[in-house]
Amino acid sequence: MKMSPTIAAASALMFILSGIPSGATHNSLARDPVGAALERTMTVDAWPAGLVAVRSSGERVRTYASGVVELGLPDKVRADSQIRIGSNTKTFTAAIVMQLVGAGTISLDAAVETYLPGVIRHPQVTGHDITVRQLLQHTSGLPDMDGDIGDHLLEWQHRYISPRASLDLAFTHPVSNAPGASFAYSNANYILAGLIIEAVSGRPLAEEIDKRIVIPLGLDDTYFPEQGEQVIRGHHPHSYIPLGDSPVDFTDFDPSWGHAAGAMVSTTEDLTLFYSALAHGDVVADAQLDEMHKTIPADSLWEGAAYGLGLISFEVSCGVTAWGHGGDVPGTVSRVAATEDGRAAAIAVTQNATSIEADARLRGLIDTAICSP
């Protein structure tokens, strides 16, 4: 895909770097490997905007922004912009489940029926057949509703759907495998996990996310949208879906179908703080983090990926294991990873990828950010 003149004119790389000496020059910043990698994917893949945050093990944070707030207008995107984080929401959901496991409120190997009696109404399986662990590791075999919505995005843009109705939609499809047999990614798993959190806590999921993660970590720009909320609260770039000959603005939409699997909003800097804290053992206790780190092969995501409980692990070029996730929602793609020594990186771009090569470049940028000094 060629870069349009509008994007080319507006995509001169803009840096906002915390901790860089005040005398640093543009040329010294341009030699930064993360900035160079961002500039390359912006040029090659023609993203309207790209945002990156990199957190060192010493808590120094560098943030980068490239591109424009809205196609056709000159305003440059800010590095602290809020974006929809899609399936990175799953890691927040899994972390809360594991906190409740640590408190003895939930058992990982208990049947879903224990907490949500009668909710799994599928002709092939019931809540008696599937455990909480299988939900978090995507080994339940439950089908997804993603195609029902993803194939009709414009029809669903401003339509609300409840979590239970989302599940009913998913359950019209056959299971992918017997529970526990293999990895098969499905948003239904995490919608169920969110409902379990609400059932055992007696409180809304958004409130539990605030109380247990957002407020303790000081994630000031992170939130779970209220019912019916379609507009991102803070300053944010427009986001686009590649439909037809030109991008379609999909900035405002109802994320209810994502629920605990993909509805949250954050910033790249907040994401690095959350994933770094999680990797460092500051979000769930060590015993529960060990459970989250028990992985199975997940090559259907990409070659070399392994899935734990709400975390994807993969090896990076500097010889360490990174733990993170990714999020793809209409108009926004994000990738996040952290290492056990506290390093973390997050990237977000404001249009969906149209090739595996473009997605690989985003993952390569994460590798560069984790492994560069």
C-alpha positions as CSV (number, residue, x, y, z in Angstrom):
1,M,0.0,0.0,0.0
2,K,1.4,3.4,-1.0
3,M,1.3,6.3,1.5
4,S,-1.2,9.0,0.5
5,P,0.1,12.5,0.1
6,T,-1.9,13.6,3.1
7,I,-0.3,11.1,5.4
8,A,3.2,11.6,3.9
9,A,3.0,15.3,4.5
10,A,1.9,14.9,8.1
11,S,3.9,11.9,9.3
12,A,7.2,13.6,10.1
13,L,8.1,11.8,13.3
14,M,7.3,13.7,16.5
15,F,8.9,12.6,19.7
16,I,7.9,13.3,23.3
17,L,10.5,11.5,25.4
18,S,10.5,11.6,29.2
19,G,14.0,11.6,30.5
20,I,15.8,12.7,27.3
21,P,18.4,15.5,28.1
22,S,17.0,18.9,27.2
23,G,20.0,19.4,24.8
24,A,19.2,16.4,22.7
25,T,19.0,17.2,19.0
26,H,16.5,16.1,16.3
27,N,19.3,14.1,14.7
28,S,20.2,12.3,17.9
29,L,16.5,11.4,18.3
30,A,16.3,10.2,14.7
31,R,19.1,7.7,15.4
32,D,17.0,6.2,18.2
33,P,16.2,2.6,17.1
34,V,12.6,2.7,18.4
35,G,12.0,5.9,16.6
36,A,13.5,4.6,13.4
37,A,11.4,1.4,13.6
38,L,8.3,3.5,14.1
39,E,9.2,5.7,11.2
40,R,9.7,2.7,9.0
41,T,6.3,1.1,9.7
42,M,4.6,4.5,9.3
43,T,6.2,4.9,5.9
44,V,5.8,1.3,4.6
45,D,2.4,0.6,6.1
46,A,0.8,4.1,5.9
47,W,-0.8,4.1,9.3
48,P,-2.7,7.4,9.9
49,A,-1.1,7.6,13.4
50,G,1.3,5.5,15.4
51,L,1.9,5.7,19.2
52,V,4.7,3.9,21.2
53,A,5.7,3.9,24.8
54,V,8.8,2.2,26.2
55,R,9.4,1.6,29.9
56,S,12.9,0.7,31.2
57,S,13.5,-1.5,34.2
58,G,14.4,1.7,36.0
59,E,10.9,3.1,35.3
60,R,12.1,5.6,32.8
61,V,9.5,6.1,30.1
62,R,9.9,7.2,26.5
63,T,6.9,8.0,24.4
64,Y,6.7,8.5,20.7
65,A,4.0,9.8,18.3
66,S,3.9,9.9,14.6
67,G,1.1,10.9,12.2
68,V,-2.1,12.9,12.4
69,V,-5.2,13.1,14.6
70,E,-7.5,12.9,11.6
71,L,-6.8,12.2,7.9
72,G,-6.9,15.3,5.8
73,L,-6.1,17.7,8.7
74,P,-2.7,18.9,9.8
75,D,-3.0,18.3,13.6
76,K,-0.3,16.0,14.8
77,V,-1.2,13.1,17.1
78,R,-0.2,13.4,20.8
79,A,1.8,10.6,22.4
80,D,-0.5,10.5,25.4
81,S,-3.6,9.9,23.3
82,Q,-6.2,7.4,24.4
83,I,-6.9,4.5,22.2
84,R,-9.2,1.4,22.3
85,I,-7.0,-1.5,23.4
86,G,-9.1,-4.4,22.3
87,S,-8.1,-7.8,23.5
88,N,-5.5,-6.4,25.9
89,T,-8.6,-6.1,28.0
90,K,-8.3,-9.9,28.4
91,T,-5.2,-9.5,30.5
92,F,-7.0,-7.1,32.9
93,T,-9.8,-9.6,33.1
94,A,-7.5,-12.6,33.7
95,A,-5.6,-10.6,36.4
96,I,-8.8,-9.9,38.3
97,V,-9.8,-13.6,38.1
98,M,-6.4,-14.6,39.5
99,Q,-6.7,-12.1,42.3
100,L,-10.0,-13.8,43.2
101,V,-8.3,-17.2,42.9
102,G,-5.7,-16.0,45.3
103,A,-8.4,-14.9,47.7
104,G,-10.1,-18.3,47.5
105,T,-13.2,-16.9,45.9
106,I,-12.7,-18.7,42.6
107,S,-11.1,-22.0,41.8
108,L,-9.3,-22.3,38.5
109,D,-10.3,-25.9,38.0
110,A,-13.9,-25.5,39.0
111,A,-16.6,-25.8,36.4
112,V,-18.0,-22.6,35.0
113,E,-21.4,-23.9,36.1
114,T,-20.3,-23.4,39.7
115,Y,-20.4,-19.6,39.2
116,L,-22.7,-19.1,36.2
117,P,-25.4,-21.8,36.4
118,G,-27.3,-22.3,33.1
119,V,-25.4,-19.6,31.3
120,I,-23.6,-21.8,28.8
121,R,-26.5,-23.0,26.6
122,H,-24.8,-24.7,23.8
123,P,-26.1,-27.9,22.2
124,Q,-22.7,-29.6,22.4
125,V,-21.3,-28.5,25.8
126,T,-22.6,-27.0,29.1
127,G,-21.0,-25.2,32.0
128,H,-20.4,-28.5,33.7
129,D,-17.9,-29.4,30.9
130,I,-15.7,-26.3,31.0
131,T,-13.4,-25.0,33.7
132,V,-12.4,-21.4,34.6
133,R,-8.8,-22.3,33.6
134,Q,-10.0,-23.4,30.1
135,L,-11.8,-20.1,29.6
136,L,-8.6,-18.1,30.5
137,Q,-6.4,-20.3,28.3
138,H,-8.8,-20.5,25.3
139,T,-9.1,-24.3,25.5
140,S,-12.8,-24.4,26.2
141,G,-13.6,-25.0,22.5
142,L,-16.4,-22.5,22.7
143,P,-17.1,-20.7,19.4
144,D,-16.8,-16.9,18.9
145,M,-19.2,-14.3,17.7
146,D,-16.5,-12.2,16.1
147,G,-17.4,-13.2,12.5
148,D,-21.1,-12.3,13.1
149,I,-20.1,-8.8,14.0
150,G,-16.8,-8.4,12.2
151,D,-18.4,-9.2,8.8
152,H,-21.0,-6.5,9.3
153,L,-19.1,-3.7,11.1
154,L,-21.1,-0.8,9.7
155,E,-24.4,-2.4,10.9
156,W,-22.9,-2.9,14.4
157,Q,-21.1,0.4,14.7
158,H,-23.7,2.0,17.0
159,R,-25.5,-1.0,18.2
160,Y,-25.5,-2.2,21.8
161,I,-25.5,-5.8,22.7
162,S,-25.4,-7.3,26.2
163,P,-22.8,-9.9,27.3
164,R,-25.5,-12.6,27.5
165,A,-26.8,-11.7,24.1
166,S,-23.2,-11.8,22.7
167,L,-22.8,-15.3,24.1
168,D,-26.2,-16.4,22.6
169,L,-24.9,-15.2,19.3
170,A,-21.6,-17.2,19.7
171,F,-23.5,-20.3,20.8
172,T,-25.3,-20.5,17.4
173,H,-22.0,-21.9,16.1
174,P,-20.4,-25.3,16.6
175,V,-17.7,-25.8,19.2
176,S,-14.1,-25.9,17.7
177,N,-12.9,-28.8,19.9
178,A,-13.7,-30.7,23.1
179,P,-12.9,-28.8,26.3
180,G,-9.3,-29.0,27.1
181,A,-8.2,-30.5,23.8
182,S,-6.4,-27.6,22.1
183,F,-6.0,-23.8,21.9
184,A,-8.8,-22.0,20.0
185,Y,-9.1,-18.2,20.5
186,S,-12.6,-17.1,21.4
187,N,-14.0,-13.8,22.9
188,A,-16.8,-15.8,24.4
189,N,-14.3,-17.2,26.9
190,Y,-13.5,-13.8,28.4
191,I,-17.0,-12.6,28.3
192,L,-17.8,-15.5,30.5
193,A,-14.8,-14.7,32.7
194,G,-16.1,-11.2,33.1
195,L,-19.5,-12.5,34.1
196,I,-17.8,-14.8,36.7
197,I,-16.1,-11.7,38.2
198,E,-19.4,-9.9,38.5
199,A,-21.1,-13.0,39.9
200,V,-18.6,-13.6,42.7
201,S,-17.9,-10.0,43.5
202,G,-21.5,-8.8,43.3
203,R,-20.2,-5.6,41.5
204,P,-20.0,-4.4,37.9
205,L,-16.9,-5.4,36.0
206,A,-15.9,-1.8,35.4
207,E,-15.9,-1.1,39.1
208,E,-13.7,-4.2,39.9
209,I,-11.2,-3.1,37.2
210,D,-11.0,0.3,38.7
211,K,-10.8,-0.9,42.3
212,R,-8.3,-3.7,41.7
213,I,-6.0,-2.4,39.0
214,V,-6.6,1.1,37.6
215,I,-6.6,3.0,40.9
216,P,-3.9,1.0,42.7
217,L,-1.5,1.4,39.7
218,G,-2.5,5.0,39.0
219,L,-3.6,4.3,35.4
220,D,-5.2,7.7,35.1
221,D,-6.1,7.3,31.4
222,T,-7.4,3.8,31.5
223,Y,-11.1,2.8,31.8
224,F,-13.8,0.4,31.0
225,P,-16.6,2.2,29.1
226,E,-20.0,2.6,30.6
227,Q,-23.0,1.0,29.0
228,G,-23.8,2.7,25.8
229,E,-20.6,4.9,25.8
230,Q,-19.4,5.3,22.2
231,V,-17.0,8.2,22.4
232,I,-13.5,8.0,23.8
233,R,-13.4,10.3,26.8
234,G,-9.9,12.0,26.4
235,H,-8.1,13.4,23.5
236,H,-7.6,10.7,20.9
237,P,-6.9,10.2,17.2
238,H,-9.5,9.1,14.7
239,S,-9.3,5.5,13.7
240,Y,-10.1,3.8,10.4
241,I,-11.1,0.5,8.9
242,P,-9.9,-0.5,5.4
243,L,-13.2,-0.9,3.5
244,G,-13.3,-0.5,-0.2
245,D,-11.0,2.0,-1.9
246,S,-10.5,4.4,1.1
247,P,-10.4,4.1,4.9
248,V,-13.7,4.5,6.7
249,D,-13.7,6.5,10.0
250,F,-14.7,4.1,12.8
251,T,-13.6,6.3,15.7
252,D,-16.9,6.3,17.6
253,F,-18.6,3.0,18.1
254,D,-20.3,0.9,20.7
255,P,-17.7,-1.6,22.1
256,S,-20.3,-3.6,24.1
257,W,-19.7,-6.7,22.0
258,G,-16.2,-6.8,23.4
259,H,-17.1,-6.5,27.0
260,A,-14.5,-8.3,29.2
261,A,-12.8,-9.5,26.1
262,G,-12.1,-6.2,24.4
263,A,-13.9,-3.0,25.4
264,M,-11.3,-1.0,27.4
265,V,-9.6,2.3,26.6
266,S,-6.1,3.2,27.6
267,T,-2.8,4.8,26.5
268,T,0.4,3.2,25.4
269,E,2.2,4.5,28.6
270,D,-0.6,3.2,30.9
271,L,-0.3,-0.2,29.1
272,T,3.4,-0.4,29.8
273,L,2.8,0.4,33.4
274,F,0.2,-2.3,33.8
275,Y,2.1,-5.1,32.0
276,S,5.3,-4.2,33.7
277,A,3.7,-4.3,37.1
278,L,2.0,-7.6,36.3
279,A,5.3,-9.1,35.1
280,H,7.1,-7.9,38.2
281,G,4.5,-9.5,40.5
282,D,2.8,-6.3,41.6
283,V,-0.7,-7.2,40.4
284,V,-1.3,-10.8,41.4
285,A,0.6,-12.9,43.9
286,D,3.5,-15.1,42.8
287,A,1.5,-18.3,43.0
288,Q,-1.2,-17.0,40.7
289,L,1.4,-15.4,38.3
290,D,3.0,-18.8,38.0
291,E,-0.4,-20.2,36.9
292,M,-0.7,-17.3,34.3
293,H,2.7,-18.3,33.0
294,K,1.8,-22.0,32.3
295,T,1.5,-21.9,28.5
296,I,0.5,-24.0,25.6
297,P,1.5,-23.6,22.0
298,A,-0.5,-20.9,20.2
299,D,1.0,-20.9,16.7
300,S,-2.4,-19.9,15.3
301,L,-1.6,-16.4,16.7
302,W,1.9,-16.3,15.2
303,E,4.8,-18.8,15.0
304,G,6.4,-19.2,18.3
305,A,3.6,-17.7,20.4
306,A,2.4,-19.5,23.5
307,Y,-0.7,-18.7,25.5
308,G,-1.0,-18.8,29.3
309,L,-3.9,-17.3,31.3
310,G,-4.5,-14.0,29.6
311,L,-0.9,-13.6,28.6
312,I,1.0,-14.5,25.4
313,S,4.7,-15.4,25.7
314,F,7.3,-15.2,23.1
315,E,11.1,-15.0,22.8
316,V,12.6,-11.7,21.8
317,S,15.9,-11.1,20.0
318,C,17.9,-10.3,23.2
319,G,17.3,-13.7,24.6
320,V,14.6,-13.1,27.2
321,T,10.9,-14.1,27.4
322,A,8.4,-11.4,26.9
323,W,4.8,-11.6,28.3
324,G,2.1,-9.5,26.7
325,H,-1.0,-9.5,24.5
326,G,-2.4,-7.7,21.6
327,G,-5.6,-6.0,20.7
328,D,-7.4,-5.7,17.3
329,V,-10.7,-3.7,17.3
330,P,-12.2,-1.8,14.3
331,G,-9.8,1.0,13.6
332,T,-7.0,0.3,16.1
333,V,-4.3,-2.3,16.5
334,S,-2.2,-2.5,19.7
335,R,0.6,-4.8,20.8
336,V,2.1,-4.9,24.3
337,A,4.9,-6.9,26.0
338,A,6.9,-6.8,29.3
339,T,9.7,-8.8,30.8
340,E,10.2,-10.0,34.3
341,D,12.8,-7.3,35.0
342,G,10.3,-4.6,34.4
343,R,11.0,-3.6,30.8
344,A,7.8,-3.0,28.7
345,A,6.7,-1.6,25.4
346,A,3.4,-0.8,23.8
347,I,2.5,0.3,20.3
348,A,-0.8,1.3,18.8
349,V,-1.7,2.3,15.2
350,T,-5.0,3.8,14.0
351,Q,-6.0,1.5,11.1
352,N,-6.3,-2.2,10.9
353,A,-3.5,-4.2,9.2
354,T,-4.2,-5.6,5.8
355,S,-1.2,-7.9,5.6
356,I,0.7,-10.3,7.8
357,E,3.9,-8.4,7.0
358,A,2.5,-5.2,8.5
359,D,1.5,-7.0,11.7
360,A,5.0,-8.6,11.8
361,R,6.5,-5.1,11.6
362,L,4.5,-4.1,14.7
363,R,5.7,-7.1,16.6
364,G,9.2,-6.4,15.4
365,L,8.9,-2.9,16.8
366,I,8.0,-4.3,20.2
367,D,11.1,-6.5,20.0
368,T,13.2,-3.5,19.2
369,A,11.7,-1.5,22.0
370,I,12.3,-4.3,24.6
371,C,15.8,-5.1,23.5
372,S,17.2,-1.6,22.7
373,P,19.2,0.2,25.4
